[in-house]
Amino acid sequence: MPSDVLKKIHWLGHDSFRLDAGKVVYLDPYKLPAASVKADLILITHDHYDHFSPDDVERLRKAGTSIVSIAAVARSLRGDVHIVKPGDKLTVQGIEIEAVPAYNVGKKFHPKAAGHVGFIVTVDGERIYHAGDTDMIPEMASFRVDVALLPVSGTYVMTADEAIQAAKKIGPKVAIPMHHGTVVGNKADAERFAAGVPAGVQAVILPKEA
């Protein structure tokens, strides 16, 4: 994994990331500073408040900003909005995007029927998977990705131990823990995950950017 690709991935807290990919791509922006760089593309996994924050979307929007999300989010938005469901593939702002399933197994918070998604985004030839709010699910075995951003907090999503098993199933080059330090979960969850990823997977705990 080239180090310059990792330098383009910025963790902004919770499940929020910014990818600097020629275009500025945000995933699930939430509680971002007012001075955040404007977005070319915003991807939103589902309609829960800590993933779909209308205030943050407006803060990041500029003329020409595109948004990709599920129908439950899109109905509340204006402008260049692309609606996706699990299994969809599209190119927006020159960025290749795949929407993949994200759901709970044995929990009620994110039912499969809701059609929530994760995203696989291709940046400089590297496939970056943002899992969204999900448990370990069978579909992960078919994902071919270089970097996996995986929730580790438990409660609403995978625990750290379950995320370790997900990393084993997916087999990325790099695994980055998320969904900790804001709503639920803490750095200890991220550290537990990083200590347990399988051989051949590099765990990277990104610092939260201001």
C-alpha positions as CSV (number, residue, x, y, z in Angstrom):
1,M,0.0,0.0,0.0
2,P,1.7,3.2,-1.1
3,S,2.0,5.7,1.8
4,D,0.8,8.5,-0.4
5,V,-2.6,6.9,-0.6
6,L,-2.9,6.7,3.2
7,K,-2.0,10.4,3.4
8,K,-5.2,11.1,1.3
9,I,-7.4,9.5,3.9
10,H,-8.4,11.8,6.8
11,W,-10.5,10.6,9.8
12,L,-12.7,13.4,11.0
13,G,-14.2,11.6,14.0
14,H,-16.9,8.9,14.4
15,D,-17.6,7.5,10.8
16,S,-16.6,10.8,9.0
17,F,-13.7,10.8,6.5
18,R,-12.4,13.1,3.9
19,L,-10.6,11.6,0.9
20,D,-8.3,14.0,-1.1
21,A,-8.5,12.3,-4.5
22,G,-8.0,15.2,-6.9
23,K,-11.6,15.8,-5.9
24,V,-12.6,16.4,-2.3
25,V,-14.7,13.5,-1.1
26,Y,-16.5,13.3,2.3
27,L,-18.1,10.2,3.8
28,D,-20.8,10.6,6.5
29,P,-19.7,14.2,7.5
30,Y,-20.8,14.9,11.1
31,K,-19.8,17.7,13.6
32,L,-17.2,19.2,11.3
33,P,-15.6,22.6,11.8
34,A,-17.1,25.6,10.1
35,A,-13.9,26.1,8.2
36,S,-13.8,22.7,6.6
37,V,-12.7,22.6,3.0
38,K,-15.7,22.5,0.6
39,A,-16.8,19.2,-0.9
40,D,-16.9,18.1,-4.5
41,L,-18.6,14.9,-3.5
42,I,-20.5,13.8,-0.4
43,L,-21.4,10.2,0.3
44,I,-23.9,9.4,3.0
45,T,-24.5,5.8,4.1
46,H,-27.9,6.1,5.8
47,D,-30.3,8.5,7.4
48,H,-29.4,8.3,11.1
49,Y,-28.4,11.7,12.6
50,D,-24.8,10.8,13.2
51,H,-24.3,10.0,9.5
52,F,-26.7,12.3,7.7
53,S,-26.3,15.7,9.2
54,P,-28.0,18.3,7.1
55,D,-26.1,21.1,8.8
56,D,-22.8,19.6,7.9
57,V,-23.9,18.9,4.3
58,E,-24.8,22.6,3.9
59,R,-21.5,23.6,5.5
60,L,-19.6,21.6,2.9
61,R,-21.7,22.3,-0.1
62,K,-20.5,24.6,-2.9
63,A,-21.7,25.2,-6.4
64,G,-21.4,21.9,-8.2
65,T,-21.2,19.6,-5.1
66,S,-22.7,16.2,-5.8
67,I,-24.2,13.9,-3.2
68,V,-24.7,10.1,-3.3
69,S,-27.0,8.4,-0.8
70,I,-30.0,6.2,-0.3
71,A,-33.6,7.4,-1.0
72,A,-34.3,8.0,2.7
73,V,-31.6,10.7,2.7
74,A,-32.1,12.0,-0.8
75,R,-35.6,13.1,-0.2
76,S,-34.3,15.7,2.2
77,L,-31.7,17.1,-0.2
78,R,-31.6,19.4,-3.2
79,G,-29.2,19.8,-6.1
80,D,-27.1,17.1,-7.8
81,V,-28.3,14.1,-5.7
82,H,-27.7,10.5,-6.9
83,I,-29.9,7.8,-5.3
84,V,-28.3,4.4,-4.7
85,K,-29.2,1.0,-3.3
86,P,-27.0,-1.9,-2.4
87,G,-25.4,-3.4,-5.5
88,D,-25.3,-0.1,-7.5
89,K,-22.2,1.1,-9.3
90,L,-21.8,4.6,-10.7
91,T,-19.2,7.3,-11.5
92,V,-19.8,10.8,-10.1
93,Q,-17.3,13.7,-10.4
94,G,-15.0,11.2,-12.0
95,I,-14.9,9.0,-8.9
96,E,-15.9,5.3,-9.2
97,I,-18.4,4.3,-6.5
98,E,-20.0,1.0,-5.5
99,A,-22.8,0.9,-3.0
100,V,-22.7,-2.3,-0.9
101,P,-24.9,-3.7,1.8
102,A,-24.7,-2.6,5.4
103,Y,-26.9,-4.0,8.1
104,N,-27.2,-5.6,11.5
105,V,-27.4,-9.3,12.2
106,G,-29.4,-10.0,15.3
107,K,-29.9,-6.3,16.2
108,K,-32.7,-3.9,15.3
109,F,-30.9,-0.7,14.6
110,H,-30.0,-1.2,10.9
111,P,-32.3,-3.8,9.4
112,K,-31.4,-5.2,6.0
113,A,-34.7,-4.2,4.7
114,A,-33.9,-0.5,5.2
115,G,-31.4,-0.7,2.3
116,H,-28.5,1.1,4.1
117,V,-25.2,1.0,2.3
118,G,-21.5,1.1,2.6
119,F,-19.3,2.5,-0.2
120,I,-16.3,1.3,-2.1
121,V,-14.6,4.3,-3.6
122,T,-11.7,4.0,-6.1
123,V,-9.0,6.6,-5.4
124,D,-5.8,6.6,-7.5
125,G,-6.4,3.0,-8.3
126,E,-6.9,1.9,-4.7
127,R,-10.3,0.6,-3.6
128,I,-11.3,2.1,-0.2
129,Y,-14.3,0.5,1.6
130,H,-16.3,2.6,4.1
131,A,-18.5,0.0,5.8
132,G,-21.1,2.3,7.2
133,D,-23.1,1.0,10.2
134,T,-22.9,-2.8,9.8
135,D,-22.2,-6.1,11.5
136,M,-20.0,-8.7,9.8
137,I,-22.2,-9.9,7.0
138,P,-21.8,-12.7,4.4
139,E,-21.5,-10.2,1.5
140,M,-18.1,-9.0,2.8
141,A,-16.5,-12.2,1.5
142,S,-17.0,-10.9,-2.1
143,F,-15.5,-7.4,-1.5
144,R,-12.2,-6.8,-3.2
145,V,-10.7,-3.8,-1.5
146,D,-7.3,-2.3,-0.6
147,V,-8.3,-0.3,2.5
148,A,-11.2,-1.1,4.8
149,L,-12.7,1.4,7.2
150,L,-14.5,-0.7,9.8
151,P,-16.7,0.1,12.8
152,V,-15.4,-1.3,16.0
153,S,-17.5,0.0,18.9
154,G,-20.2,-2.6,19.3
155,T,-23.7,-1.7,20.4
156,Y,-25.0,-0.5,17.0
157,V,-22.3,-2.1,14.9
158,M,-19.6,-4.7,15.1
159,T,-17.5,-5.1,18.2
160,A,-13.7,-4.9,17.8
161,D,-13.5,-8.7,17.9
162,E,-16.2,-9.0,15.2
163,A,-14.4,-6.4,13.1
164,I,-11.2,-8.4,13.3
165,Q,-13.2,-11.3,11.8
166,A,-14.6,-9.0,9.2
167,A,-11.0,-7.9,8.3
168,K,-10.1,-11.6,8.0
169,K,-13.1,-12.2,5.7
170,I,-12.4,-9.1,3.5
171,G,-8.6,-9.4,3.4
172,P,-7.6,-5.7,2.7
173,K,-4.1,-4.5,2.7
174,V,-4.9,-1.9,5.3
175,A,-7.7,-1.8,8.0
176,I,-8.7,1.4,9.7
177,P,-11.0,1.4,12.8
178,M,-13.9,3.9,13.0
179,H,-17.1,4.4,14.9
180,H,-15.4,5.2,18.2
181,G,-14.8,8.2,20.3
182,T,-18.0,10.1,19.7
183,V,-21.4,8.4,20.0
184,V,-20.2,5.1,21.4
185,G,-16.9,3.2,21.7
186,N,-13.4,4.5,22.6
187,K,-9.8,4.3,21.6
188,A,-9.5,1.0,23.5
189,D,-11.8,-0.5,20.9
190,A,-9.6,0.7,18.1
191,E,-6.5,-0.6,19.8
192,R,-8.1,-4.0,20.5
193,F,-9.0,-4.2,16.8
194,A,-5.5,-3.1,15.7
195,A,-3.9,-5.7,17.9
196,G,-5.9,-8.5,16.5
197,V,-6.1,-8.1,12.7
198,P,-4.9,-11.1,10.8
199,A,-1.4,-11.5,9.3
200,G,-1.1,-9.7,6.1
201,V,-3.4,-6.9,7.1
202,Q,-1.8,-3.6,8.3
203,A,-3.9,-1.9,11.0
204,V,-3.7,1.9,11.1
205,I,-5.4,4.0,13.8
206,L,-5.7,7.4,12.3
207,P,-5.6,10.5,14.5
208,K,-8.7,12.6,14.5
209,E,-8.1,15.7,12.4
210,A,-9.3,19.0,13.8
